[in-house]
Amino acid sequence: MNGAAPRRASQRALWALLAGNFVIGTGVMVVPGTLNEISTSLAISVATSGQLITAAAAVMCIGAPLLAAAVAGWDRRRLLALTMLWYAAGHALAALMPSFGALLPIRMLTVIAPAIFTPQAAACAGLLVPPEQRGRAVTFVFLGWSIASVLGLPIGALIGGHLGWRMAFMVIAALSVASATSIWLTLPNAIRPAALTAAAWSRVLRSPVLMGIVTVTALQGTGQFVLSSYLGPILKQGYGADATMLSVIWALFGLFGLAGNMLVSRFIDRVGAGRMVLVTSALITLSLLLWPLASTLAWLAVVMVPWGLGCFATNSAQQARLVGLAPTLAPGSVALNSSGIYTGQAVGAALGGWLLANDAGAWMSWVGFVVLLAAMALSVAIDRSGRPA
């Protein structure tokens, strides 16, 4: 009985972190989900509005490792709650912006929150449970991103399609306040992962294994975001999908994303993180290979099933892989892994925008396919090297 109360408290804290990732993920994905509405409302092209994705991803990429060092000594309860309040303020302010030029810098400031929250929540989750449960705890917390794809993204796209993108942003602001409250009420005080010294950061940056894993993450992100950044406009222009149908497609994609992440969370400690990364990456690669064969919206939905299963699950597996290899270096390595995700998002969105602007949209899936193959090859090479982190 004496251990039951701490376990329940830890579970409540993990659920709060999961909910926080749900809000973070919904906020990050609201721009791809409302890209059509943003471009119409602000009288800009889809390729131009897509640069909101690129710029935000660049901020998150650079910010994740830098901010991990800056907030190293902060109490995680205070840090994560304040981060969500920043997210709320940023989305509320963005909804008031009258032009693309005004919206862009506000969006870039807003996404400082994801740069902090996701990696620090993962590192925090590893301290709330016994060592043998770390992999499952980290992937459990990351389920929030999958749930965001199931509920947050399609609901955001639906609200944006019918009530405008500004209302979608305001809903995220309200959810961010609720998340901050939940974190403040459930996380225990005085959770402070050991601050990484300069020597520890050097160990992370000089580790071929850890940095190789981060590179795999960046390649995975690039391969996916070449196409996924512009999925809304592609489905609208190529398949005639309206706002409701787009929401349905996003919801189906997210539903399989949730299922994939749940499966990874359940079996990763048994199968091994490296193998899980390979399996989930292969699923994404399969969808990109089959993409050109989808002649109707219904067939496209089927083709997207493997991608949904692997999309968020592979990021969860990568984070668990890093935490498991070097737990004491996790605050730095997981932050760099988040940086890798956002590097991929920035590069992929920029590359996809370039292809669209040059009437080469048909090549988007093939470019993503080749990049995912490179990610898989590097991941296998890391596992076969047998070198410790």
N, C-alpha and C positions, 0 to 999 in steps of 0.2 A: 504493500500500500504506500510505503514511504516514497517509492520511485514513481508511482502513478501520477502524482500531481506535477512533478517536473516534466514528465513525458507529455502530459496534456498541454502544459504551457508551451513546450517546444513545438507541438503540433499546431497550436493556435498561431504561433509566430511564423511557422512555415506557410500556413494558409494566408497570412497577411502579406508575406513576401510574394507568394504566388499571385495574389490579387493585385499587388503593386506592379508586377510584371505584366499582368493583363492590361492595366491602364497604360503602362509605358508602351507596350506593343501596339495597342489600339491607337495611341497618339502618333507613333512613328508611322503606322500604316495608313493613317487617315488621308495623307496626301495622295498616295497611289489610288486609294479608294474614291477620292473626289477630284481626280485630275481633270476630268471632263468639265466639272462645274467650276473649278478654279480658272481654267483657261477661258471659259465662256464669260464668267463674271468679270475677270480682269482684262478681257480683250487681248489675250496673248495666245501664242501657239501652244500646242500640247508639248512640243519639244522644249519650249521655254519654261513652261510651268514645271516640267520634269526636272529642271535644274534646282527646284526646291528640294528634291530628293538628294541630288548630288551635293549641294552645299551643306545640307543638314548632316549627311553621312560623313562629309569631310570633318565637320566639327566634332562629331562623335568619335571618329577615328583618332583624331589628334588628342581630343579631350580625355578619352578613357584612361590611357596610361599616365598622362600628366596630372589629372585630377586624383587618380589613385594615390599618387605620392603626396598631393596637397592635403588630402583628407585622412591620411593614414592614422592620425592620432584621435580622430573624432569618435565619439560614442555613436554606434551604428543606429540606435533608436532615433537620436536627434538628427543625424545626418540623413537617413532615409526619409523621415517625415518631412524635413525641410525641403528635400529634393522634390517630393511630390507637390508641395505647395508652390515651389518655383514653376513646376510643370503646369499647374493650374493657372497661375498668373500669365504665363507665356501664351497658353492657348486662348485665354480670354482676351488678351491684348491683340493677338494675331487676328482674331475674329473681327476686330474693329478697323483693320488696316484697309485703306482705300485703293491701294495699287500694289503691283508686283514689287516695285522698288521699295515700298514701305514694309511689305510682308516678309521679304527675304531676310533682312537682318533680325527681325523678331523671331522668325522660325529658327535661325541659327542660334540665337540665345536660348530659345526654349529647349532645344535638344541637348543642352548641357546636362539636363536631368537624366536622360537615358545613358549618357556617357558615365554617369556616376552610379545610377541605381542598379542596373542589371549586373555588372561585375561585382559590386559591393554586396548585393543581395546574395549572389552565389557564394562569395567568400564567407558571408555571415551564416548562411545555411550550413556550411561545413562545420561551424563551431557550435551549432545547436544540437548536434546528434553525435553518437559515438563514431569513432573512425570507420568501423565496418559498414556504417550506413551513409557515408558521405556521398557516394555516387548516386544513390537513390534520392537523397535529400536535394542535391544540386539539380538533378533532372526534374524532380517534383516541382521545385520553385520555378524552373523554366517552363513548366506546363502553362504558366500564365500567358506566355507568348502564343502557344497553340490555341488556348481558349480565346485569345484576342482575335485570332484568325477565324475561329468558328463564329463568335458572337460580335466582337468589337468591330472588325473590319466590315463585314456585311451590313451591320446595323449603321455604321458610320456612312457607308456608301449609300444605303437606303435613305438615311436622313439627308445626306448631301444631295442626292438626286431629287428629292421631293421638297425639302425645306431650305436647301442651300448649304454650301460648305461652311459658312459662318456658324450656322446652328450646330453642325457636327463638331466644330471646334469647341463650342460652348459646352456641349455635353461632356466632352473629354475634360474640360476644366472642372466641372462639377464632380466627375468621377475621381479626379486627382485629389480633391479636397477630402472626399470620403476615404480614399486610400491612405492619405496622411494620418487621418484620425485612427484608422484601424491599426496602422503600424505603431503609432504612439501608445495605443492601449494594450498591445499584445507583446511587443518585443521587450525583453528584459533590459534593464540598465547595464551599463558598463561592459558592453560587448565591444571590445577593441582588438581586432586582429593585430598581431605584432607588426609594427611599422617596418617596412622593408628598408634595410640599410642600403647604402650605395653598393656595398659588396653583394648584397642579395639581388639587387637589380642587375648588377653585372652578371651574376650567375644565370639569371633568367635570359638576359640578352645574348649571352655567350653560349647558351645551351643549344646545340644543333637540334636536339629532340624537341624542346619546348618551342623554339622559334620555327621549326619545321611544321609543327602542329598549327601554329598561328598562321603560317603561310597557306596550309591546306584550307583553313577557314576562309582566308581572303579569296582564294581561288574558287571555293564553293560559292561564296557570295557573289563574286563577279559573274560566274556562269549563270546563276539564277536571275540576277537583277538586270542583265541585258534585256531579258524578255519580261519579267514580272513587273518591273517598274512601269511599263506601259501596257499592262494587260487590259485595263479598262478601255482606253482608246482603241486597242487592237480588236477587242470583242465588239465594241460599238461599230467601228468602221468596217471590219471584215466579216462580222457575223450578224450585224443588226441588233445587238443586244441593247435593251433599254435599262434604266436604272434598277428596276425590280429584278430583271434577269441577271444583271451583274451581281446583285446582292446574293441571289441564289447560288451563282457560280462560286463567289467568294465563300459563302457558307459551306458548300460542299467541300471545297478545297480545305477550309479550316477544320471541318469535321474529321477528315482523314488525317490532317495534321495533328489534331488532338489524339486520335487513335494511335498514330505512329509514336508520338511522344510518350503516351501511356505505356505502350509496349516496351519502348526503350527503358523507361523508368523501372519497369518490373524486372526486366531480364539483363540489364547492363552489368550488374555485379556478377552475374553468373557467366555471361558470354564474353565479357571484356569490352572495354570502351573502343579499342582499336578496330575490332571486328564490327562493332555497331556502326562506326563511322563509315566503314567500307560498304556495308549493306545499305545504309540510308543514302549514301552518295550514289550508289548504283541505281536506286529507285528514281532519284531525280534525273540521272543521266538517261534512263529509259524513256521518261516522258519527253525529254528534249529531242531524243532520237525519233520518237513517233509523232511529234508535233506536226510536221508538214503533211502527214497523212490524214489529219482531222479535217474533213471537208464540211462538217456541220457542227453546230454548237453542241449537240448531244454527244457526238463522238469526241469533241474536244474535252468535254467534261469527263469522259471516261479516260482519255489520255492523261488528264491532270491528276488522276487518282494516285499513281506511284509518286509523283512529285509531292502531293500533299502528305503522303505517309512519311516521306523522307525530309521534307523541308525544315521543320523545326526540330525534329528528332536528331538530325545530324549536328545541329548546334548544341543541343543538350549533351550529346555524347562527347563532343569535343571539350566542353567545359568539364565534364566528369573525368575525361582523359587527363586533363591538365591537373585537376585537383588530386587525382589518384597518384599521378607520377611524382608530384612534389607538393605536398600539402602546405608546407611552410612558405612556399613561394607563390601560393595560389592568389593572394591579392594582386600581385604583379602579373602573373601569367594569364589569369582570367581577364584582367583589364586589357592586356594586350590582345587576347583572343576577341574581346568585344571590339577592339580597334580593328582587328582583322575582318570581323563581320561588316563593320561600317566602311572599311576600305573597299571591300567587295561591292557593297551597295553603291558607293560613290563611283567607282570605276565602271561597274556594270551599267548604272543609270546613264552615265556620260557616254559610254560606248553605244548603248541602245539608242540614245538621243541622236548621236552622230549617224547611226545607220538609218534611222527614220528620216533625218534631215536630208540624207543623200539617196532617198528612195531605195534603200537596201533592206527594208524591213523583213523580207523573206529570208535573210541570212541570220536573223537574230537567234533563232533556235539552234542553228548550226554552230554559231560562235559560242553560245553557252555550252553546247554539247562537248566541244573540243576542250574548253576550259575545265569542265567537270572531269573529263578523262585525265587531264593533267593533275587535278586535285587527288583523284583516286590513286594514280601512280605514285605520287609523293607520299601519300598516307601509307601505302603498302611498303615503300622503301623505308620509312621511319620504323615501322613495326619489325621489319626484317633486319634492321641494323642491330637491334638488341642493345643499343647503347642506353644507359640510364640517363635520366634527366639531370 
